[in-house]
Amino acid sequence: MKRILSDKPIRVFHVPEGIVFSKIDADTGLLPIPESENTIFECFKDGTVPTEYTKKPDMLTEPEEFFKSDL
């Protein structure tokens, strides 16, 4: 594509109205935490950005996990 478009002027992409960017955890699709190793900037329709954060790796989320954690 670089060769084909080499004689064309570079155009700046204008973000459409109502589109926002947010950094997310690429592995979970949720907001990143300091422990998140793989993060990316992703675009979203305004109002659809994730509101939950990625769970910490050592965090137990289900009661069953708590009772099994010492096995």
N, CA, C and O atoms as CSV, one atom per row, in Angstrom:
chain,resi,resn,atom,element,x,y,z
A,1,MET,N,N,0.823,-1.185,0.000
A,1,MET,CA,C,0.000,0.000,0.000
A,1,MET,C,C,0.868,1.250,0.000
A,1,MET,O,O,0.514,2.248,-0.627
A,2,LYS,N,N,2.014,1.206,0.705
A,2,LYS,CA,C,2.885,2.383,0.718
A,2,LYS,C,C,3.323,2.736,-0.697
A,2,LYS,O,O,3.356,3.905,-1.080
A,3,ARG,N,N,3.657,1.707,-1.461
A,3,ARG,CA,C,4.120,1.958,-2.835
A,3,ARG,C,C,2.982,2.514,-3.688
A,3,ARG,O,O,3.177,3.460,-4.452
A,4,ILE,N,N,1.808,1.931,-3.556
A,4,ILE,CA,C,0.671,2.361,-4.360
A,4,ILE,C,C,0.235,3.787,-4.003
A,4,ILE,O,O,-0.150,4.565,-4.875
A,5,LEU,N,N,0.301,4.111,-2.730
A,5,LEU,CA,C,-0.154,5.430,-2.274
A,5,LEU,C,C,0.971,6.446,-2.144
A,5,LEU,O,O,0.752,7.536,-1.616
A,6,SER,N,N,2.160,6.117,-2.611
A,6,SER,CA,C,3.314,7.000,-2.433
A,6,SER,C,C,3.139,8.376,-3.063
A,6,SER,O,O,3.728,9.343,-2.579
A,7,ASP,N,N,2.354,8.493,-4.118
A,7,ASP,CA,C,2.168,9.801,-4.755
A,7,ASP,C,C,0.939,10.542,-4.227
A,7,ASP,O,O,0.638,11.645,-4.684
A,8,LYS,N,N,0.237,9.953,-3.280
A,8,LYS,CA,C,-0.963,10.580,-2.700
A,8,LYS,C,C,-0.582,11.349,-1.436
A,8,LYS,O,O,0.313,10.921,-0.707
A,9,PRO,N,N,-1.241,12.469,-1.165
A,9,PRO,CA,C,-0.934,13.229,0.053
A,9,PRO,C,C,-1.441,12.480,1.298
A,9,PRO,O,O,-2.435,11.755,1.250
A,10,ILE,N,N,-0.731,12.680,2.393
A,10,ILE,CA,C,-1.135,12.075,3.662
A,10,ILE,C,C,-2.311,12.867,4.206
A,10,ILE,O,O,-2.274,14.095,4.276
A,11,ARG,N,N,-3.349,12.148,4.586
A,11,ARG,CA,C,-4.532,12.808,5.145
A,11,ARG,C,C,-4.673,12.435,6.614
A,11,ARG,O,O,-4.462,11.286,7.002
A,12,VAL,N,N,-5.028,13.411,7.410
A,12,VAL,CA,C,-5.247,13.175,8.834
A,12,VAL,C,C,-6.652,12.616,9.004
A,12,VAL,O,O,-7.619,13.141,8.451
A,13,PHE,N,N,-6.745,11.550,9.773
A,13,PHE,CA,C,-8.053,10.946,10.043
A,13,PHE,C,C,-8.745,11.760,11.124
A,13,PHE,O,O,-8.197,11.949,12.210
A,14,HIS,N,N,-9.930,12.236,10.835
A,14,HIS,CA,C,-10.714,12.986,11.809
A,14,HIS,C,C,-11.690,12.016,12.477
A,14,HIS,O,O,-12.456,11.322,11.809
A,15,VAL,N,N,-11.645,11.985,13.792
A,15,VAL,CA,C,-12.517,11.090,14.558
A,15,VAL,C,C,-13.945,11.611,14.458
A,15,VAL,O,O,-14.196,12.780,14.750
A,16,PRO,N,N,-14.876,10.766,14.054
A,16,PRO,CA,C,-16.270,11.197,13.950
A,16,PRO,C,C,-16.830,11.631,15.305
A,16,PRO,O,O,-16.384,11.163,16.353
A,17,GLU,N,N,-17.786,12.506,15.270
A,17,GLU,CA,C,-18.438,12.965,16.486
A,17,GLU,C,C,-19.110,11.776,17.170
A,17,GLU,O,O,-19.707,10.927,16.508
A,18,GLY,N,N,-19.007,11.723,18.489
A,18,GLY,CA,C,-19.623,10.641,19.241
A,18,GLY,C,C,-18.739,9.426,19.423
A,18,GLY,O,O,-19.171,8.420,19.986
A,19,ILE,N,N,-17.492,9.509,18.948
A,19,ILE,CA,C,-16.542,8.407,19.112
A,19,ILE,C,C,-15.481,8.851,20.110
A,19,ILE,O,O,-14.927,9.944,19.994
A,20,VAL,N,N,-15.199,7.992,21.099
A,20,VAL,CA,C,-14.188,8.291,22.112
A,20,VAL,C,C,-13.184,7.146,22.166
A,20,VAL,O,O,-13.481,6.028,21.745
A,21,PHE,N,N,-12.009,7.430,22.682
A,21,PHE,CA,C,-10.967,6.420,22.821
A,21,PHE,C,C,-10.720,6.167,24.296
A,21,PHE,O,O,-10.783,7.086,25.113
A,22,SER,N,N,-10.438,4.918,24.633
A,22,SER,CA,C,-10.153,4.552,26.012
A,22,SER,C,C,-9.109,3.452,26.022
A,22,SER,O,O,-9.090,2.590,25.144
A,23,LYS,N,N,-8.248,3.489,27.016
A,23,LYS,CA,C,-7.256,2.435,27.194
A,23,LYS,C,C,-7.956,1.261,27.870
A,23,LYS,O,O,-8.638,1.439,28.879
A,24,ILE,N,N,-7.788,0.068,27.318
A,24,ILE,CA,C,-8.409,-1.125,27.889
A,24,ILE,C,C,-7.388,-2.248,27.995
A,24,ILE,O,O,-6.336,-2.218,27.355
A,25,ASP,N,N,-7.716,-3.225,28.806
A,25,ASP,CA,C,-6.921,-4.438,28.927
A,25,ASP,C,C,-7.264,-5.301,27.714
A,25,ASP,O,O,-8.412,-5.716,27.553
A,26,ALA,N,N,-6.294,-5.569,26.876
A,26,ALA,CA,C,-6.544,-6.319,25.640
A,26,ALA,C,C,-6.964,-7.762,25.908
A,26,ALA,O,O,-7.598,-8.384,25.055
A,27,ASP,N,N,-6.627,-8.296,27.063
A,27,ASP,CA,C,-6.980,-9.683,27.370
A,27,ASP,C,C,-8.410,-9.830,27.863
A,27,ASP,O,O,-9.039,-10.864,27.640
A,28,THR,N,N,-8.936,-8.792,28.540
A,28,THR,CA,C,-10.274,-8.901,29.133
A,28,THR,C,C,-11.308,-7.998,28.478
A,28,THR,O,O,-12.506,-8.262,28.570
A,29,GLY,N,N,-10.858,-6.932,27.817
A,29,GLY,CA,C,-11.791,-5.966,27.242
A,29,GLY,C,C,-12.337,-4.996,28.271
A,29,GLY,O,O,-13.226,-4.199,27.973
A,30,LEU,N,N,-11.803,-5.065,29.487
A,30,LEU,CA,C,-12.232,-4.166,30.557
A,30,LEU,C,C,-11.176,-3.096,30.786
A,30,LEU,O,O,-10.111,-3.122,30.170
A,31,LEU,N,N,-11.477,-2.153,31.678
A,31,LEU,CA,C,-10.503,-1.117,31.994
A,31,LEU,C,C,-9.281,-1.761,32.642
A,31,LEU,O,O,-9.415,-2.713,33.411
A,32,PRO,N,N,-8.097,-1.248,32.335
A,32,PRO,CA,C,-6.882,-1.872,32.855
A,32,PRO,C,C,-6.623,-1.508,34.317
A,32,PRO,O,O,-7.109,-0.496,34.822
A,33,ILE,N,N,-5.849,-2.359,34.974
A,33,ILE,CA,C,-5.350,-2.114,36.315
A,33,ILE,C,C,-3.828,-2.077,36.203
A,33,ILE,O,O,-3.292,-2.439,35.155
A,34,PRO,N,N,-3.115,-1.652,37.249
A,34,PRO,CA,C,-1.651,-1.606,37.144
A,34,PRO,C,C,-1.027,-2.953,36.756
A,34,PRO,O,O,0.037,-2.978,36.136
A,35,GLU,N,N,-1.661,-4.053,37.104
A,35,GLU,CA,C,-1.125,-5.378,36.773
A,35,GLU,C,C,-1.409,-5.805,35.330
A,35,GLU,O,O,-0.882,-6.823,34.882
A,36,SER,N,N,-2.209,-5.067,34.614
A,36,SER,CA,C,-2.523,-5.417,33.219
A,36,SER,C,C,-1.255,-5.342,32.381
A,36,SER,O,O,-0.587,-4.309,32.341
A,37,GLU,N,N,-0.933,-6.435,31.717
A,37,GLU,CA,C,0.304,-6.505,30.933
A,37,GLU,C,C,0.110,-6.104,29.477
A,37,GLU,O,O,1.056,-5.646,28.836
A,38,ASN,N,N,-1.082,-6.265,28.948
A,38,ASN,CA,C,-1.332,-6.016,27.534
A,38,ASN,C,C,-2.483,-5.023,27.398
A,38,ASN,O,O,-3.649,-5.408,27.476
A,39,THR,N,N,-2.159,-3.750,27.195
A,39,THR,CA,C,-3.197,-2.727,27.069
A,39,THR,C,C,-3.151,-2.097,25.683
A,39,THR,O,O,-2.099,-2.024,25.048
A,40,ILE,N,N,-4.307,-1.648,25.233
A,40,ILE,CA,C,-4.420,-0.982,23.936
A,40,ILE,C,C,-5.404,0.180,24.058
A,40,ILE,O,O,-6.213,0.226,24.985
A,41,PHE,N,N,-5.325,1.114,23.115
A,41,PHE,CA,C,-6.340,2.153,23.005
A,41,PHE,C,C,-7.378,1.643,22.014
A,41,PHE,O,O,-7.033,1.198,20.920
A,42,GLU,N,N,-8.621,1.708,22.391
A,42,GLU,CA,C,-9.713,1.229,21.551
A,42,GLU,C,C,-10.735,2.343,21.412
A,42,GLU,O,O,-10.880,3.177,22.307
A,43,CYS,N,N,-11.441,2.358,20.295
A,43,CYS,CA,C,-12.471,3.379,20.094
A,43,CYS,C,C,-13.838,2.798,20.437
A,43,CYS,O,O,-14.113,1.620,20.207
A,44,PHE,N,N,-14.682,3.658,20.993
A,44,PHE,CA,C,-16.024,3.275,21.413
A,44,PHE,C,C,-17.008,4.359,21.030
A,44,PHE,O,O,-16.648,5.531,20.917
A,45,LYS,N,N,-18.230,3.966,20.837
A,45,LYS,CA,C,-19.312,4.929,20.719
A,45,LYS,C,C,-19.458,5.566,22.093
A,45,LYS,O,O,-19.420,4.867,23.106
A,46,ASP,N,N,-19.623,6.877,22.141
A,46,ASP,CA,C,-19.738,7.585,23.403
A,46,ASP,C,C,-20.806,6.927,24.277
A,46,ASP,O,O,-21.927,6.692,23.828
A,47,GLY,N,N,-20.452,6.634,25.512
A,47,GLY,CA,C,-21.373,5.996,26.437
A,47,GLY,C,C,-21.248,4.489,26.511
A,47,GLY,O,O,-21.939,3.855,27.308
A,48,THR,N,N,-20.369,3.890,25.689
A,48,THR,CA,C,-20.230,2.433,25.700
A,48,THR,C,C,-18.866,1.964,26.208
A,48,THR,O,O,-18.549,0.777,26.133
A,49,VAL,N,N,-18.062,2.891,26.722
A,49,VAL,CA,C,-16.760,2.517,27.271
A,49,VAL,C,C,-16.993,1.610,28.479
A,49,VAL,O,O,-17.883,1.884,29.284
A,50,PRO,N,N,-16.214,0.539,28.622
A,50,PRO,CA,C,-16.389,-0.335,29.789
A,50,PRO,C,C,-16.290,0.465,31.083
A,50,PRO,O,O,-15.542,1.440,31.169
A,51,THR,N,N,-17.043,0.045,32.074
A,51,THR,CA,C,-17.018,0.723,33.372
A,51,THR,C,C,-16.410,-0.161,34.452
A,51,THR,O,O,-16.121,0.313,35.551
A,52,GLU,N,N,-16.215,-1.439,34.151
A,52,GLU,CA,C,-15.623,-2.363,35.110
A,52,GLU,C,C,-14.126,-2.479,34.859
A,52,GLU,O,O,-13.656,-2.366,33.727
A,53,TYR,N,N,-13.397,-2.704,35.932
A,53,TYR,CA,C,-11.960,-2.903,35.830
A,53,TYR,C,C,-11.637,-4.388,35.801
A,53,TYR,O,O,-12.379,-5.208,36.342
A,54,THR,N,N,-10.534,-4.721,35.172
A,54,THR,CA,C,-10.043,-6.081,35.157
A,54,THR,C,C,-9.795,-6.528,36.594
A,54,THR,O,O,-9.299,-5.753,37.412
A,55,LYS,N,N,-10.137,-7.766,36.898
A,55,LYS,CA,C,-9.912,-8.307,38.236
A,55,LYS,C,C,-8.425,-8.558,38.446
A,55,LYS,O,O,-7.707,-8.921,37.514
A,56,LYS,N,N,-7.974,-8.361,39.675
A,56,LYS,CA,C,-6.566,-8.639,39.993
A,56,LYS,C,C,-6.312,-10.137,39.820
A,56,LYS,O,O,-7.198,-10.946,40.095
A,57,PRO,N,N,-5.132,-10.511,39.376
A,57,PRO,CA,C,-4.839,-11.931,39.114
A,57,PRO,C,C,-5.057,-12.844,40.315
A,57,PRO,O,O,-5.463,-13.992,40.136
A,58,ASP,N,N,-4.802,-12.375,41.524
A,58,ASP,CA,C,-4.939,-13.227,42.702
A,58,ASP,C,C,-6.273,-13.037,43.416
A,58,ASP,O,O,-6.460,-13.538,44.525
A,59,MET,N,N,-7.194,-12.322,42.792
A,59,MET,CA,C,-8.476,-12.032,43.421
A,59,MET,C,C,-9.476,-13.160,43.153
A,59,MET,O,O,-9.641,-13.584,42.009
A,60,LEU,N,N,-10.131,-13.638,44.183
A,60,LEU,CA,C,-11.154,-14.668,44.044
A,60,LEU,C,C,-12.486,-13.980,43.846
A,60,LEU,O,O,-12.847,-13.090,44.616
A,61,THR,N,N,-13.227,-14.384,42.815
A,61,THR,CA,C,-14.479,-13.709,42.503
A,61,THR,C,C,-15.710,-14.530,42.834
A,61,THR,O,O,-16.798,-13.975,42.988
A,62,GLU,N,N,-15.562,-15.833,42.946
A,62,GLU,CA,C,-16.692,-16.706,43.226
A,62,GLU,C,C,-16.523,-17.349,44.597
A,62,GLU,O,O,-15.403,-17.696,44.971
A,63,PRO,N,N,-17.609,-17.519,45.359
A,63,PRO,CA,C,-17.493,-18.168,46.664
A,63,PRO,C,C,-16.863,-19.554,46.582
A,63,PRO,O,O,-16.118,-19.945,47.480
A,64,GLU,N,N,-17.152,-20.299,45.520
A,64,GLU,CA,C,-16.586,-21.630,45.365
A,64,GLU,C,C,-15.061,-21.564,45.269
A,64,GLU,O,O,-14.367,-22.436,45.791
A,65,GLU,N,N,-14.545,-20.538,44.606
A,65,GLU,CA,C,-13.103,-20.396,44.465
A,65,GLU,C,C,-12.453,-20.170,45.825
A,65,GLU,O,O,-11.356,-20.666,46.082
A,66,PHE,N,N,-13.125,-19.426,46.692
A,66,PHE,CA,C,-12.600,-19.158,48.024
A,66,PHE,C,C,-12.428,-20.462,48.796
A,66,PHE,O,O,-11.380,-20.697,49.398
A,67,PHE,N,N,-13.450,-21.305,48.779
A,67,PHE,CA,C,-13.395,-22.540,49.548
A,67,PHE,C,C,-12.420,-23.563,48.949
A,67,PHE,O,O,-11.911,-24.420,49.671
A,68,LYS,N,N,-12.157,-23.483,47.656
A,68,LYS,CA,C,-11.235,-24.398,47.007
A,68,LYS,C,C,-9.801,-23.885,47.013
A,68,LYS,O,O,-8.881,-24.630,46.675
A,69,SER,N,N,-9.595,-22.645,47.384
A,69,SER,CA,C,-8.278,-22.014,47.243
A,69,SER,C,C,-7.214,-22.619,48.137
A,69,SER,O,O,-6.031,-22.468,47.834
A,70,ASP,N,N,-7.562,-23.286,49.206
A,70,ASP,CA,C,-6.579,-23.833,50.128
A,70,ASP,C,C,-6.353,-25.332,49.924
A,70,ASP,O,O,-5.720,-25.982,50.757
A,71,LEU,N,N,-6.861,-25.878,48.830
A,71,LEU,CA,C,-6.722,-27.320,48.597
A,71,LEU,C,C,-5.335,-27.663,48.100
A,71,LEU,O,O,-5.040,-28.832,47.850
